[in-house]
């Protein structure tokens, strides 16, 4: 019986680990919860991509909803979502702040000049500390911040117009039936 346990315990542990691995593979990376949900958005000051002397902070959006889009010219998903961001920006529903992350400011500014700039403000996180505060671990990531300054939603992966309409717009509309 002792010999059976020597093989049975490692086998059970191995099957358990395989099951855990399989279940984690099936998780949708786009629905990973953010610890910021429902909490005040981290404060920041971003230097502009075009002029480092010009800065913006989230206090500039006090009292109105806004979006933070984390992107980089090195990121294929960011380049993929660019056309959708341009379409969304044309609608003028909320200001969109672009934060170029782990990127070269001149390269990012050139990209926006060449491909179009969907951002109300395009800044750069030169040392990656702002991204850390926001819990960013990849790009693209897009955050919706409410008029009260709290994070309402986080989208991981390229943003599309369909995702915008399904996930972002309903969170922007006031709840309640009366006019």
FENMO-V10796 format. One record per residue. N is the residue number from 1. NEAR is the number of other ideal C-beta (glycine too) atoms within 8 Angstrom. D_LAST is the distance of its C-alpha to the last C-alpha in whole Angstrom. Layout:
n=(N/N)
near=(NEAR/NEAR)
d_last=(D_LAST/D_LAST)
//
This chain:
n=(1/2/3/4/5/6/7/8/9/10/11/12/13/14/15/16/17/18/19/20/21/22/23/24/25/26/27/28/29/30/31/32/33/34/35/36/37/38/39/40/41/42/43/44/45/46/47/48/49/50/51/52/53/54/55/56/57/58/59/60/61/62/63/64/65/66/67/68/69/70/71/72/73/74/75/76/77/78/79/80/81/82/83/84/85/86/87/88/89/90/91/92/93/94/95/96/97/98/99/100/101/102/103/104/105/106/107/108/109/110/111/112/113/114/115/116/117/118/119/120/121/122/123/124/125/126/127/128/129/130/131/132/133/134/135/136/137/138/139/140/141/142/143/144/145/146/147/148/149/150/151/152/153/154/155/156/157/158/159/160/161/162/163/164/165/166/167/168/169/170/171/172/173/174/175/176/177/178/179)
near=(4/5/6/7/8/8/8/8/8/8/8/8/8/8/8/8/8/8/8/8/8/8/8/7/6/5/8/5/7/7/6/8/5/9/6/12/10/6/8/6/13/9/7/9/7/14/11/14/11/6/5/6/6/8/9/10/9/12/6/6/11/7/4/8/11/12/13/11/15/14/12/12/11/5/10/5/10/13/8/7/13/11/6/12/13/10/9/13/11/6/6/4/6/9/9/13/16/13/14/14/13/8/11/6/11/6/9/15/11/8/9/13/7/5/6/6/7/10/12/7/10/14/14/14/13/6/4/9/7/11/12/8/8/14/8/10/3/6/12/15/12/11/16/15/14/10/6/4/9/10/15/10/10/11/13/9/8/9/13/8/8/6/10/12/8/8/10/13/10/7/10/9/6/3/3/4/2/3/1)
d_last=(75/75/75/72/70/71/69/67/65/64/63/61/59/60/58/55/55/54/52/50/50/49/46/45/46/43/40/38/38/34/33/35/33/33/34/31/28/26/28/29/30/33/34/36/37/38/41/40/42/43/44/44/44/40/38/35/33/30/30/29/26/24/21/20/20/24/26/30/32/36/38/42/44/46/43/43/40/39/40/39/35/36/35/31/31/31/29/26/27/27/23/23/20/22/25/28/31/34/36/40/42/45/46/48/46/48/47/44/43/45/44/40/42/44/41/38/36/32/32/30/33/36/38/41/41/45/46/44/43/39/39/41/38/36/38/38/41/41/39/37/34/31/28/25/24/21/20/21/24/25/26/23/25/29/30/34/36/35/31/30/27/27/27/24/22/23/23/22/18/17/18/16/13/10/11/8/7/4/0)
//
